[in-house]
Amino acid sequence: MVLHKYFQDFVLFLYVHMAFADDSLHHTEEQVILDKMSKLFPTEGDPKRKFDMAVAEYKALDPAMVPVVIHDSFKYFDKVKFAQKYKVYIDMYDIVNADGKVEESEKNALEALRQIIDLNAELRQA
């Protein structure tokens, strides 16, 4: 299940996913995401509005479908270089560390994302 036409929109989805990995959105996590959005969407006139729309999209999705969306989207964006995908993974550390503590659920979400990125890298090499 692919929800996003553009990789940048999918990345924002991943940022939101990571922020909600502990079932809450801390203000500092939101600020880190908004800061990262300036690089993701340099021409975006209202990043807060775009962020709020991404949060609403995420919350409307059945939680059981989130891993499917992530897995299918990484396959869909197979032309995106591994290094760029891995940069997104590294960005996730900034988000989970933004509130000063890393919950077990956030560690699990990071690990699941790493496995999907590694799996897709292996599939492309095969």
Disulfide bonds with the S-S distance in Angstrom:
none
